Amino acid sequence: APAHQVRMRASAVDFLRWIAAPPPPRRGVSCAPRGSTQAAAAKRPPLVGASTGWFHSCALGSVPPVAATPAAAIAAAVAANDRSSPAGNAHSELIAGRLYATAARCAAFLASFPRANPAAALGTETLDSLSGQAVALSEELA
């Protein structure tokens, strides 16, 4: 069991490091809907309207890669990259929310061990980035 805990801790740290480094502002993560329920959510407007961190990255990734015309594709990409208006759709928000919920569970898992493990340390840069995302989201949603 201890070997499994070490691997689980390492996986949790890797995931948190990944969450701490969202893609650059003009790149998104592909989160195309799969199935009719997700496709229906992709047609609905965002519920929260957050436009920072992974909410922004998932919003960019939810823009259809092929639009009816090149002008429509450019307009969709510009609209998704405009941080002054709500970004994405209900589906992209759900994906971003799940990413942050999983990150919270990973952090709680790492905090549940009574002794610190140097191999499971996140590092100052990761903690600062995660903290910065939390502050940005709380300010945006306030």
Backbone bond lengths (Angstrom), bond angles and torsions (degrees), N, CA, C in turn:
res aa  C-N    CA-C-N  psi(-1)  N-CA   C-N-CA  omega(-1)  CA-C   N-CA-C  phi
1 A - - - 1.457 - - 1.530 112.35 -
2 P 1.353 120.73 -38.13 1.462 119.08 179.90 1.523 113.33 -59.40
3 A 1.338 117.78 -35.54 1.471 119.82 178.55 1.526 110.35 -64.61
4 H 1.328 117.32 -36.58 1.463 120.96 177.67 1.529 110.59 -66.72
5 Q 1.335 116.43 -39.32 1.462 119.41 178.88 1.526 110.72 -63.73
6 V 1.310 116.86 -40.39 1.462 120.69 179.30 1.523 109.97 -61.83
7 R 1.329 116.77 -44.41 1.470 120.34 179.18 1.530 111.00 -66.64
8 M 1.331 116.79 -39.35 1.467 120.02 179.22 1.525 110.70 -65.73
9 R 1.331 116.81 -41.78 1.465 120.01 177.05 1.527 110.02 -61.97
10 A 1.312 117.27 -45.24 1.468 120.72 179.93 1.522 110.75 -61.51
11 S 1.316 117.53 -40.42 1.469 121.14 178.68 1.522 110.93 -65.66
12 A 1.333 116.70 -41.13 1.467 120.25 178.32 1.525 110.48 -63.02
13 V 1.316 117.29 -42.21 1.468 121.43 178.24 1.524 110.36 -63.75
14 D 1.316 117.27 -44.54 1.473 120.64 179.17 1.524 111.07 -60.00
15 F 1.332 116.67 -42.89 1.460 120.22 -179.78 1.530 110.40 -64.68
16 L 1.329 117.21 -43.59 1.464 119.83 179.98 1.531 111.47 -65.35
17 R 1.311 117.20 -35.98 1.475 119.49 175.89 1.526 110.64 -64.88
18 W 1.319 116.58 -38.15 1.467 120.53 178.09 1.528 110.46 -66.26
19 I 1.330 117.30 -43.67 1.464 121.58 178.84 1.530 110.26 -63.86
20 A 1.320 116.51 -34.08 1.467 120.32 -178.26 1.526 112.58 -69.52
21 A 1.311 118.09 -13.05 1.464 121.76 -176.85 1.521 111.15 -125.78
22 P 1.356 117.43 72.36 1.469 118.29 177.98 1.523 110.49 -61.79
23 P 1.320 116.93 158.63 1.467 119.81 178.61 1.531 111.07 -58.66
24 P 1.335 117.31 159.25 1.471 120.20 177.37 1.531 110.57 -56.22
25 P 1.344 117.07 158.45 1.467 121.24 -173.98 1.525 116.14 -53.25
26 R 1.306 119.32 -30.31 1.468 120.05 -177.44 1.521 113.22 -94.45
27 R 1.337 117.45 0.91 1.473 120.81 177.74 1.513 108.93 -114.72
28 G 1.264 115.85 141.16 1.454 119.95 177.06 1.510 110.58 -117.20
29 V 1.311 114.67 178.42 1.461 120.05 173.87 1.518 106.71 -108.07
30 S 1.292 116.22 135.69 1.455 120.40 -178.76 1.519 109.47 -66.81
31 C 1.295 115.11 121.70 1.465 119.79 178.13 1.524 109.04 -137.05
32 A 1.314 114.93 48.09 1.463 120.12 -179.53 1.529 110.33 -59.38
33 P 1.314 116.88 140.18 1.468 120.10 179.72 1.518 112.00 -63.30
34 R 1.312 114.79 143.77 1.465 122.17 174.82 1.514 107.75 -122.45
35 G 1.263 116.12 117.89 1.461 120.26 179.26 1.515 112.10 92.59
36 S 1.316 114.94 166.47 1.462 120.79 -173.75 1.529 112.90 -70.21
37 T 1.317 118.68 -34.47 1.463 121.05 -179.98 1.520 110.55 -65.47
38 Q 1.328 116.81 -45.25 1.463 120.11 179.09 1.524 110.95 -69.19
39 A 1.320 117.46 -35.78 1.469 120.55 177.97 1.529 110.20 -64.14
40 A 1.326 116.35 -39.51 1.466 120.06 177.70 1.529 110.50 -65.34
41 A 1.341 117.16 -39.91 1.471 120.75 178.25 1.519 110.64 -65.47
42 A 1.336 117.48 -34.47 1.465 121.03 179.50 1.523 111.79 -66.75
43 K 1.318 117.93 -20.55 1.466 121.75 179.06 1.525 112.29 -87.95
44 R 1.339 116.41 -12.87 1.466 120.22 180.00 1.526 110.28 -90.41
45 P 1.328 116.88 149.85 1.470 119.35 178.33 1.528 110.04 -68.42
46 P 1.326 116.87 163.00 1.461 119.19 178.70 1.527 110.81 -65.19
47 L 1.314 116.07 146.46 1.460 120.84 179.33 1.525 111.30 -83.34
48 V 1.324 116.07 -42.33 1.463 121.84 -175.91 1.523 110.53 -92.65
49 G 1.311 116.99 -44.18 1.452 121.31 -179.57 1.517 114.05 82.35
50 A 1.316 117.54 20.19 1.469 120.41 177.89 1.525 109.57 -68.93
51 S 1.323 115.69 145.98 1.469 118.50 -177.28 1.526 112.31 -134.91
52 T 1.316 117.74 25.74 1.461 120.61 177.90 1.523 110.03 -120.90
53 G 1.316 115.34 163.70 1.464 120.92 175.43 1.514 112.69 57.89
54 W 1.307 115.81 -135.88 1.457 121.15 -177.58 1.525 112.80 -70.99
55 F 1.341 118.14 -21.15 1.465 119.24 174.20 1.524 109.07 -63.07
56 H 1.322 116.79 -41.16 1.470 120.86 178.21 1.525 110.91 -67.50
57 S 1.342 116.66 -46.49 1.469 120.27 -178.65 1.524 112.09 -61.93
58 C 1.324 116.55 -40.93 1.465 119.60 178.90 1.525 111.08 -70.89
59 A 1.336 117.30 -33.32 1.469 120.16 177.04 1.523 110.17 -63.27
60 L 1.339 116.38 -44.43 1.469 119.24 177.84 1.522 110.47 -62.67
61 G 1.317 116.60 -39.65 1.464 120.89 -178.89 1.510 113.75 -71.44
62 S 1.339 116.71 -15.54 1.458 119.27 -179.45 1.518 112.78 -88.86
63 V 1.347 117.01 -5.91 1.465 120.33 177.23 1.517 107.75 -69.26
64 P 1.324 117.55 127.87 1.466 118.96 -179.71 1.522 110.96 -57.16
65 P 1.337 118.03 133.78 1.456 120.44 -178.52 1.518 113.34 -66.75
66 V 1.297 117.41 -26.22 1.458 120.83 -179.49 1.524 108.22 -125.97
67 A 1.315 116.18 116.20 1.454 120.95 177.43 1.525 108.28 -101.77
68 A 1.318 114.90 170.91 1.462 120.27 -177.39 1.527 111.25 -59.87
69 T 1.325 116.52 -38.61 1.463 120.33 179.13 1.530 108.40 -135.29
70 P 1.319 117.56 159.09 1.472 119.24 176.10 1.526 112.18 -58.61
71 A 1.319 117.39 -36.86 1.464 120.43 179.53 1.528 110.63 -64.12
72 A 1.326 116.72 -38.60 1.466 120.40 178.68 1.521 110.73 -66.50
73 A 1.319 116.98 -38.33 1.461 120.93 178.22 1.524 110.76 -64.24
74 I 1.324 116.85 -42.79 1.464 121.16 178.76 1.528 109.90 -65.54
75 A 1.314 117.58 -43.95 1.462 120.98 179.82 1.524 111.11 -62.09
76 A 1.324 117.30 -40.80 1.465 120.66 179.02 1.516 111.11 -65.39
77 A 1.314 117.31 -41.58 1.468 120.90 179.82 1.526 111.05 -66.84
78 V 1.341 117.61 -41.19 1.465 121.30 178.67 1.527 109.75 -64.94
79 A 1.322 116.93 -43.58 1.465 120.19 179.31 1.522 111.17 -62.54
80 A 1.318 117.44 -40.34 1.465 120.87 -180.00 1.516 111.38 -68.58
81 N 1.335 117.71 -27.71 1.463 121.17 -177.89 1.528 112.28 -90.10
82 D 1.323 118.14 -3.57 1.464 122.53 179.88 1.522 108.84 -82.03
83 R 1.317 116.99 105.31 1.470 121.20 -175.68 1.526 112.74 -77.27
84 S 1.328 119.54 -4.27 1.453 120.91 -178.87 1.526 111.54 -84.68
85 S 1.307 117.61 -13.17 1.457 120.18 179.13 1.528 108.89 -121.00
86 P 1.336 116.45 158.20 1.465 118.32 179.00 1.518 110.64 -54.99
87 A 1.308 115.44 138.82 1.460 120.71 -174.83 1.508 111.12 -105.78
88 G 1.317 114.93 153.25 1.450 120.62 171.14 1.513 114.38 72.84
89 N 1.317 113.62 -149.91 1.452 121.77 -177.80 1.524 107.83 -148.47
90 A 1.312 116.83 -177.91 1.462 119.71 -177.52 1.531 111.50 -61.57
91 H 1.327 117.44 -33.59 1.464 120.56 179.34 1.526 111.70 -68.94
92 S 1.334 118.01 -47.15 1.470 120.06 -179.41 1.525 110.77 -64.38
93 E 1.329 117.04 -35.43 1.469 119.82 175.83 1.520 111.72 -65.06
94 L 1.318 116.25 -38.93 1.462 120.02 178.82 1.523 110.28 -63.00
95 I 1.326 117.56 -42.16 1.464 121.34 178.99 1.533 109.48 -63.01
96 A 1.336 117.80 -48.13 1.470 121.14 179.98 1.529 110.49 -61.95
97 G 1.323 116.83 -41.93 1.462 120.15 178.45 1.517 112.20 -61.67
98 R 1.322 116.13 -39.33 1.472 119.64 177.75 1.520 111.45 -67.14
99 L 1.334 117.23 -37.74 1.465 120.04 176.92 1.530 110.60 -60.83
100 Y 1.338 116.44 -46.90 1.463 119.58 -179.76 1.536 111.63 -68.44
101 A 1.320 118.25 -35.43 1.465 120.64 177.76 1.530 110.63 -65.38
102 T 1.318 116.28 -40.41 1.473 119.99 177.28 1.524 110.36 -66.18
103 A 1.323 117.11 -38.50 1.469 120.74 177.46 1.529 110.16 -62.57
104 A 1.319 117.24 -41.03 1.472 120.32 178.47 1.527 110.60 -63.44
105 R 1.334 116.81 -39.79 1.470 119.72 178.11 1.519 111.47 -66.52
106 C 1.328 117.16 -38.41 1.477 120.53 177.26 1.522 110.41 -64.05
107 A 1.325 117.13 -43.04 1.467 120.43 179.25 1.525 110.54 -64.08
108 A 1.325 117.22 -41.80 1.467 120.66 178.34 1.527 110.55 -64.73
109 F 1.324 116.72 -38.85 1.466 120.92 178.02 1.527 110.06 -61.56
110 L 1.322 117.29 -47.57 1.463 120.70 -179.91 1.526 111.46 -64.01
111 A 1.324 116.93 -36.00 1.466 120.84 -179.16 1.522 112.54 -74.33
112 S 1.319 117.07 -15.07 1.470 119.96 -176.12 1.522 113.26 -77.38
113 F 1.313 117.92 -10.56 1.462 120.12 -179.44 1.526 109.69 -86.94
114 P 1.341 116.76 132.19 1.466 119.36 -176.04 1.529 113.41 -68.20
115 R 1.317 118.13 -28.84 1.463 121.12 -179.74 1.516 109.95 -111.58
116 A 1.310 114.26 137.51 1.465 119.23 177.23 1.521 109.45 -70.84
117 N 1.297 115.24 146.41 1.454 121.34 177.99 1.527 106.89 -120.29
118 P 1.323 118.17 117.49 1.473 119.49 -178.61 1.530 113.02 -57.03
119 A 1.315 117.71 -29.53 1.468 120.33 179.45 1.529 111.28 -71.86
120 A 1.329 116.67 -18.07 1.461 120.60 -179.18 1.526 111.66 -106.02
121 A 1.320 117.66 18.89 1.456 121.36 179.12 1.529 109.87 -79.76
122 L 1.311 116.33 137.07 1.458 121.05 -177.91 1.518 112.82 -82.42
123 G 1.291 117.81 -35.24 1.458 121.03 -177.41 1.519 111.53 94.00
124 T 1.305 115.14 154.87 1.461 122.01 -175.70 1.526 112.10 -63.25
125 E 1.326 117.44 -42.20 1.472 120.71 -177.69 1.530 111.09 -61.18
126 T 1.330 116.55 -43.88 1.462 120.35 179.65 1.517 110.77 -65.99
127 L 1.319 117.15 -45.78 1.466 120.50 -179.84 1.524 111.19 -63.17
128 D 1.331 117.34 -40.21 1.469 120.68 178.15 1.526 111.06 -63.66
129 S 1.324 117.03 -41.50 1.465 120.76 179.79 1.527 111.33 -65.91
130 L 1.326 116.62 -44.86 1.464 120.15 178.36 1.526 110.77 -62.66
131 S 1.313 116.17 -42.00 1.464 120.64 178.12 1.531 110.67 -63.64
132 G 1.320 116.45 -42.42 1.456 120.59 178.72 1.525 112.43 -61.94
133 Q 1.328 116.66 -40.56 1.460 119.89 177.22 1.524 110.94 -64.37
134 A 1.337 116.05 -41.53 1.473 119.82 179.49 1.524 111.07 -63.15
135 V 1.325 117.39 -42.37 1.460 121.39 178.97 1.519 110.22 -65.07
136 A 1.331 117.64 -45.94 1.468 121.49 -179.65 1.529 111.08 -60.21
137 L 1.330 116.62 -43.74 1.469 119.57 179.79 1.527 111.06 -67.61
138 S 1.324 117.63 -40.68 1.473 119.01 -179.06 1.526 110.41 -66.64
139 E 1.335 117.56 -37.03 1.470 120.09 176.91 1.517 111.22 -68.31
140 E 1.315 116.35 -39.14 1.463 120.36 -179.19 1.525 111.36 -67.39
141 L 1.314 116.30 -35.60 1.470 120.33 -176.12 1.527 113.28 -91.24
142 A 1.327 117.22 -4.45 1.470 120.37 -178.04 1.519 111.58 -73.39
